[in-house]
Amino acid sequence: MKYSLLLAALVAMLGLSACEKTTVTPSPAAAPVVVVPGPAGPAGATGATGSTGSTGSTGSTVAVPGATGATGATGATGSAGATGSTGYTGATGATGAEGVKGDTGKTGGDTVIVVPQK
């Protein structure tokens, strides 16, 4: 009974919503306004003629350079210097003193035994 009442309400809702159809009609678009230009007006009067610009100054005259001079003679090569003499060998240094001798090792050294507690 519980389910049959829910099923009947569902069928009624679907039936009623299927019958109602909404139709949407598009509104007509407004035609664009086209502006047409008018005829051209009369031509304007001719303007006055401008004044003539001043003439630039003349530059100074450049002298023509003379011919290149002759190349000078090459200088003489210098003489080689004398080789220096070899130095003396140094004297040998003295021998250092002998170091102190260490103690001879001892036999029968101390031995430590660690016994853990129970």
C-alpha positions in Angstrom: 0.0 0.0 0.0 2.9 2.3 0.9 4.6 1.8 -2.5 1.4 1.9 -4.6 0.5 5.4 -3.4 4.0 6.7 -4.2 3.9 5.0 -7.6 0.5 6.6 -8.4 1.8 10.1 -7.4 4.8 9.6 -9.6 2.7 8.6 -12.6 0.4 11.5 -12.1 3.2 14.0 -11.9 4.9 12.7 -15.1 1.5 12.8 -16.9 0.8 16.3 -16.0 4.3 17.6 -16.7 4.3 15.9 -20.1 1.2 17.7 -21.2 2.4 21.2 -20.4 4.6 22.4 -23.2 6.1 25.9 -23.2 6.7 27.3 -26.6 9.3 30.1 -26.9 9.1 32.4 -29.9 12.1 34.4 -30.7 11.5 38.2 -30.8 12.3 39.8 -34.1 15.6 41.5 -34.1 15.7 45.2 -34.6 17.0 46.3 -38.0 20.3 48.1 -37.8 20.3 51.8 -38.5 22.4 52.7 -41.5 23.6 56.3 -41.7 24.2 57.6 -45.3 26.5 60.6 -45.6 25.3 63.7 -47.4 26.9 65.4 -50.4 30.4 67.0 -50.1 30.6 70.7 -49.4 32.4 73.4 -51.6 36.2 73.5 -51.7 38.0 75.9 -49.4 40.0 78.9 -50.5 43.7 78.4 -51.5 46.2 79.3 -48.7 48.9 81.9 -48.9 52.3 81.0 -50.3 55.1 80.4 -47.7 58.3 82.4 -47.5 61.5 81.1 -49.1 64.1 79.6 -46.7 67.6 81.1 -46.2 70.6 79.7 -48.1 73.1 77.8 -46.1 76.7 79.1 -45.6 79.6 77.8 -47.7 82.1 75.6 -46.0 85.8 76.4 -45.8 88.3 75.0 -48.4 90.4 72.0 -47.4 94.0 71.9 -48.5 95.2 68.9 -50.4 97.7 66.8 -48.4 101.3 66.4 -49.7 103.0 63.1 -50.8 104.2 60.5 -48.2 107.8 60.8 -47.2 110.4 58.0 -47.8 110.8 55.2 -45.3 113.9 55.5 -42.9 116.7 52.9 -42.8 116.6 49.9 -40.4 118.8 50.3 -37.3 121.8 47.9 -36.6 121.4 44.8 -34.4 122.8 45.1 -30.9 125.7 42.9 -29.7 125.1 39.8 -27.4 126.1 40.3 -23.8 128.7 38.2 -22.0 127.6 35.1 -20.0 128.0 35.4 -16.2 130.2 32.9 -14.2 128.8 30.0 -12.3 128.6 30.4 -8.5 130.3 28.3 -5.8 128.7 25.2 -4.3 127.8 25.7 -0.6 129.4 23.7 2.3 127.7 20.6 3.7 126.0 21.2 7.0 126.9 19.5 10.3 125.2 16.2 11.4 122.6 16.7 14.2 122.9 15.2 17.7 121.6 11.7 18.4 118.3 11.5 20.3 117.8 9.9 23.7 117.0 6.2 23.7 113.7 5.0 25.2 113.2 2.5 28.1 113.1 -1.1 27.2 109.6 -2.7 27.6 108.8 -4.5 30.8 107.5 -8.1 30.9 104.7 -9.3 33.3 102.7 -6.1 33.4 99.5 -5.7 35.4 96.3 -7.4 34.1 92.9 -6.3 35.2 90.0 -8.8 35.1 86.4 -7.4 35.4 83.8 -9.9 36.7 80.2 -8.9 36.3 77.9 -9.2 39.3 75.1 -11.7 39.3 
